[in-house]
Amino acid sequence: MGGRRTIREAVIVVAAVVIAAVAVAPLVLHWLTNQPDQRLVDLDVYRSSGQAVLRGAPVYDFLTQPPQLLPFTYPTFAVVLAVPLALVPWAAAQWLWTALIFVALTLVVRHSFARLLGRIRPWAPIAVGVLVAMCVYAMPLRDQIRFGQVDLMLVALCVADVAPARTRWPRGLLVGLATAIKLVPGVFIVYFWVTGRRREAVTAAIAGAAATLVTFLILPADSADYWFRALFDSDRLGSNTATTNQSIRGMLLRLYWPDAVTSLLWLVCAAIVAYFGFRAARRAWQDGDEIRGIAITGLIAVLVSPVSWIHHLAWLVVVFGAIVGDGRDRRRVALAVCVWVFYIMEVPWWGITMLAHHTGPRFLGRIVQDAYGLGALGLLVLLRSRSTPVAESGGVDTSRNESPVGTLGS
């Protein structure tokens, strides 16, 4: 019987891999075989930063090859981690990075849907394969592959650090390292703090600071250049008014009001979102639903950041899991599917078409153009409700159960 069970489990895992591979193959092949100068352009930035270090060139002065001409915009710790990419041939780096994106996505799915997977434990690998295949077609996730982005890996670091009941490392370490790579994950230091986990918050802060200080010793000139110049130049990130910037600030910038008015409104709105958002995240944690708390915190990061490109909404995977819960409530499953369909469609570009062709009132075109950011705000409001994630579980901490396909902390 044990041998038959092992064979059945192996067949289920293989079937899960096949389902996911077949489903995502068209997407992967499309973006890894398109025009060379349009292929994984953000990965090219990371790799070029590593090459700059190896040849002793200033990291924050280079631009990638035309037509992209993109600068490196992350903290210097990310540069150190990018050096191995410079040692790998470009074609191999593309496939390796894409594989890492899917590894990260799988990890995030296993954590985010742990309650559902725990309920269907024997078939959990199949469910993981299907969920990975579905999630990756939402536009913020598609863009991870299109651009060769790092967002899903940062989401995975934060989720793996926060979600499990136990970790094999000091909790907060991965959040700190993610913050040293890209500042935005620092919102989880605040999340640790407001949920009373002060030790974890301090651990994360120390880990991030230590990684940054070590990098200062390795690359002192580049570190100084980033922290005292490049960090404060938001134009290095690209046009802040572009449709792809779906943060609150991006939406306000597209109103083209006076700069002082826009800046004041952004600070007020960001403060309101952060205040009520972190209160909701704390309440979710108190209710025993860590995944909902993580989802809310991720949405806060997207909304209050000065610039949030569409691919920064990789937190949607966690949002889907928070809405679905254990999958017993069909209304919540239907809601998650509706949210998924919404983010599959390229709605903001409908707004651009409306504005360009003067279709309907101009304010309506702006609303459609801001659809992903407004959608994130709507999801934040939805997840604030105590009843959304765990009403039927009576507040039991089911989100911290072990994964049906292995220990989540492993």
Backbone hydrogen bonds, N-H to C=O, Kabsch-Sander energy under -0.5 kcal/mol:
donor,donor_aa,acceptor,acceptor_aa,energy
5,R,1,M,-2.5
6,T,2,G,-2.2
7,I,3,G,-2.3
8,R,4,R,-2.7
9,E,5,R,-2.6
10,A,6,T,-2.3
11,V,7,I,-2.5
12,I,8,R,-2.4
13,V,9,E,-2.3
14,V,10,A,-2.5
15,A,11,V,-2.7
16,A,12,I,-2.2
17,V,13,V,-2.3
18,V,14,V,-2.6
19,I,15,A,-2.7
20,A,16,A,-2.3
21,A,17,V,-2.8
22,V,18,V,-2.8
23,A,19,I,-2.0
24,V,20,A,-2.3
25,A,21,A,-1.6
28,V,24,V,-2.5
29,L,25,A,-3.0
30,H,26,P,-1.9
31,W,27,L,-2.0
32,L,28,V,-1.9
33,T,29,L,-0.6
33,T,30,H,-0.7
38,Q,35,Q,-2.4
39,R,36,P,-1.1
40,L,38,Q,-0.6
40,L,146,R,-1.2
42,D,147,F,-1.7
43,L,147,F,-1.5
44,D,40,L,-1.8
45,V,41,V,-1.3
46,Y,42,D,-2.2
47,R,43,L,-2.8
48,S,44,D,-2.4
49,S,45,V,-2.0
50,G,46,Y,-1.7
51,Q,47,R,-2.0
52,A,48,S,-2.3
53,V,49,S,-1.9
54,L,50,G,-2.0
55,R,51,Q,-1.8
56,G,52,A,-0.5
56,G,53,V,-1.0
57,A,52,A,-2.6
61,D,58,P,-1.1
62,F,58,P,-0.7
64,T,70,L,-1.8
68,Q,65,Q,-1.1
69,L,65,Q,-1.2
78,A,75,P,-1.1
79,V,75,P,-0.8
80,V,76,T,-1.7
81,L,77,F,-1.6
82,A,78,A,-1.2
83,V,79,V,-0.8
83,V,80,V,-0.9
85,L,82,A,-0.8
86,A,82,A,-1.0
86,A,83,V,-1.1
87,L,83,V,-0.6
87,L,84,P,-1.1
88,V,85,L,-1.1
93,A,89,P,-2.7
94,Q,90,W,-1.9
95,W,91,A,-1.5
96,L,92,A,-2.7
97,W,93,A,-2.6
98,T,94,Q,-2.1
99,A,95,W,-2.2
100,L,96,L,-2.1
101,I,97,W,-2.1
102,F,98,T,-1.7
103,V,99,A,-2.1
104,A,100,L,-2.6
105,L,101,I,-2.4
106,T,102,F,-2.4
107,L,103,V,-2.1
108,V,104,A,-2.4
109,V,105,L,-2.6
110,R,106,T,-2.4
111,H,107,L,-1.9
112,S,108,V,-3.0
113,F,109,V,-2.4
114,A,111,H,-1.4
116,L,325,G,-0.6
117,L,113,F,-2.9
118,G,114,A,-2.3
119,R,115,R,-1.0
119,R,116,L,-0.6
120,I,116,L,-1.1
121,R,118,G,-0.7
123,W,120,I,-1.6
124,A,121,R,-1.5
127,A,123,W,-1.9
128,V,124,A,-2.7
129,G,125,P,-2.4
130,V,126,I,-2.4
131,L,127,A,-2.9
132,V,128,V,-2.8
133,A,129,G,-2.1
134,M,130,V,-2.3
135,C,131,L,-3.1
136,V,132,V,-2.0
137,Y,134,M,-1.4
138,A,135,C,-1.8
139,M,343,Y,-2.9
141,L,138,A,-1.4
142,R,138,A,-2.7
143,D,139,M,-2.5
144,Q,141,L,-0.9
145,I,141,L,-0.8
145,I,142,R,-0.9
146,R,142,R,-2.3
147,F,143,D,-2.4
148,G,144,Q,-1.0
149,Q,144,Q,-1.9
153,M,150,V,-0.6
154,L,150,V,-1.6
155,V,151,D,-2.6
156,A,152,L,-2.5
157,L,153,M,-2.0
158,C,154,L,-2.3
159,V,155,V,-2.9
160,A,156,A,-2.7
161,D,157,L,-1.3
162,V,158,C,-2.1
163,A,159,V,-2.8
165,A,400,R,-0.6
168,R,409,G,-0.5
173,L,170,P,-2.3
176,G,172,G,-2.4
177,L,173,L,-2.1
178,A,174,L,-2.7
179,T,175,V,-2.2
180,A,176,G,-1.7
181,I,177,L,-1.5
182,K,178,A,-2.4
186,G,183,L,-2.3
187,V,184,V,-2.0
188,F,185,P,-2.2
189,I,186,G,-1.3
190,V,186,G,-1.1
191,Y,187,V,-2.0
192,F,188,F,-2.4
193,W,189,I,-2.0
194,V,190,V,-3.0
195,T,191,Y,-1.4
196,G,193,W,-1.7
197,R,192,F,-2.4
198,R,196,G,-1.4
201,A,197,R,-2.0
202,V,198,R,-2.7
203,T,199,R,-2.7
204,A,200,E,-2.5
205,A,201,A,-2.4
206,I,202,V,-2.8
207,A,203,T,-2.7
208,G,204,A,-2.5
209,A,205,A,-2.4
210,A,206,I,-3.0
211,A,207,A,-2.3
212,T,208,G,-1.9
213,L,209,A,-2.8
214,V,210,A,-2.6
215,T,211,A,-1.8
216,F,212,T,-1.7
217,L,213,L,-1.4
218,I,214,V,-1.6
219,L,215,T,-3.6
223,S,219,L,-2.4
224,A,220,P,-2.3
225,D,221,A,-2.2
226,Y,222,D,-2.2
227,W,223,S,-2.6
228,F,224,A,-1.9
229,R,225,D,-0.9
230,A,225,D,-2.3
231,L,226,Y,-2.7
232,F,229,R,-1.3
233,D,230,A,-1.6
234,S,232,F,-0.9
236,R,233,D,-1.6
237,L,234,S,-1.5
238,G,235,D,-1.4
242,A,239,S,-1.4
245,N,242,A,-2.0
246,Q,244,T,-1.0
246,Q,308,S,-2.8
248,I,303,L,-2.2
251,M,247,S,-2.3
252,L,248,I,-2.3
253,L,249,R,-2.8
254,R,250,G,-1.5
255,L,252,L,-1.7
256,Y,253,L,-1.6
257,W,252,L,-0.5
262,T,258,P,-2.5
263,S,259,D,-2.8
264,L,260,A,-2.1
265,L,261,V,-2.7
266,W,262,T,-2.5
267,L,263,S,-2.3
268,V,264,L,-2.3
269,C,265,L,-3.0
270,A,266,W,-3.1
271,A,267,L,-2.1
272,I,268,V,-2.2
273,V,269,C,-2.7
274,A,270,A,-2.6
275,Y,271,A,-2.6
276,F,272,I,-2.4
277,G,273,V,-2.5
278,F,274,A,-2.6
279,R,275,Y,-1.6
280,A,276,F,-2.0
281,A,277,G,-2.4
282,R,278,F,-2.4
283,R,279,R,-2.1
284,A,280,A,-2.4
285,W,281,A,-2.1
286,Q,282,R,-2.4
287,D,283,R,-1.9
288,G,285,W,-1.4
289,D,284,A,-2.7
290,E,288,G,-0.6
293,G,289,D,-1.6
294,I,290,E,-2.7
295,A,291,I,-2.7
296,I,292,R,-2.5
297,T,293,G,-2.2
298,G,294,I,-2.6
299,L,295,A,-2.1
300,I,296,I,-2.2
301,A,297,T,-2.1
302,V,298,G,-1.8
303,L,299,L,-2.4
304,V,300,I,-2.7
305,S,301,A,-1.3
310,I,244,T,-0.6
312,H,309,W,-2.0
313,L,310,I,-1.9
314,A,311,H,-0.8
315,W,312,H,-0.7
316,L,313,L,-2.0
317,V,314,A,-1.5
318,V,315,W,-0.6
319,V,315,W,-1.9
320,F,316,L,-3.0
321,G,317,V,-1.8
322,A,318,V,-2.4
323,I,319,V,-2.2
324,V,320,F,-2.6
325,G,321,G,-2.1
327,G,324,V,-2.0
330,R,328,R,-0.9
333,V,329,D,-1.8
334,A,330,R,-2.7
335,L,331,R,-2.1
336,A,332,R,-2.5
337,V,333,V,-2.2
338,C,334,A,-2.2
339,V,335,L,-2.4
340,W,336,A,-2.4
341,V,337,V,-2.7
342,F,338,C,-2.4
343,Y,339,V,-2.0
344,I,340,W,-0.9
344,I,341,V,-0.6
345,M,341,V,-1.7
347,V,345,M,-1.7
349,W,346,E,-1.0
350,W,346,E,-0.7
350,W,347,V,-1.5
351,G,347,V,-1.3
352,I,348,P,-1.3
353,T,349,W,-1.9
354,M,350,W,-2.5
355,L,351,G,-2.5
356,A,352,I,-2.7
357,H,353,T,-2.2
358,H,355,L,-0.6
359,T,354,M,-2.8
360,G,358,H,-0.8
365,G,361,P,-1.6
366,R,362,R,-2.0
367,I,363,F,-2.0
368,V,364,L,-2.3
369,Q,365,G,-2.3
370,D,366,R,-1.7
371,A,368,V,-1.7
374,L,370,D,-2.9
375,G,371,A,-2.4
376,A,372,Y,-2.1
377,L,373,G,-2.0
378,G,374,L,-2.4
379,L,375,G,-2.5
380,L,376,A,-2.0
381,V,377,L,-2.0
382,L,378,G,-2.4
383,L,379,L,-2.7
384,R,380,L,-0.9
384,R,381,V,-0.5
385,S,382,L,-1.3
388,T,385,S,-1.0
390,V,386,R,-0.8
391,A,387,S,-0.8
393,S,390,V,-0.8
394,G,390,V,-0.6
394,G,391,A,-0.9
395,G,390,V,-1.2
396,V,393,S,-1.3
398,T,396,V,-2.7
399,S,288,G,-0.8
400,R,397,D,-1.1
401,N,398,T,-1.7
403,S,406,G,-0.5
406,G,403,S,-1.2
410,S,407,T,-2.0
